[in-house]
């Protein structure tokens, strides 16, 4: 399995676009400079009143399919 770390900040108001279906994916840049695209729904458990903010670790399997997403800080 491979793991990628990244920081993200999406305001609550901006995340409503994803929540309402206007946008379905979020693009992030990892600490290594790779651009990754993941379904916005994967971030929904981390939504708070300020939006989504913090450091995350995305783990994918050998076929680069989603395995897990965890908040680090």
PyMOL commands that set and color helices and strands:
alter all, ss='L'
color gray80, all
select helices_A, chain A and resi 12-19+40-46
alter helices_A, ss='H'
color red, helices_A
select strands_A, chain A and resi 2-11+25-29+35-39+51-60+66-71
alter strands_A, ss='S'
color yellow, strands_A
deselect
rebuild
show_as cartoon
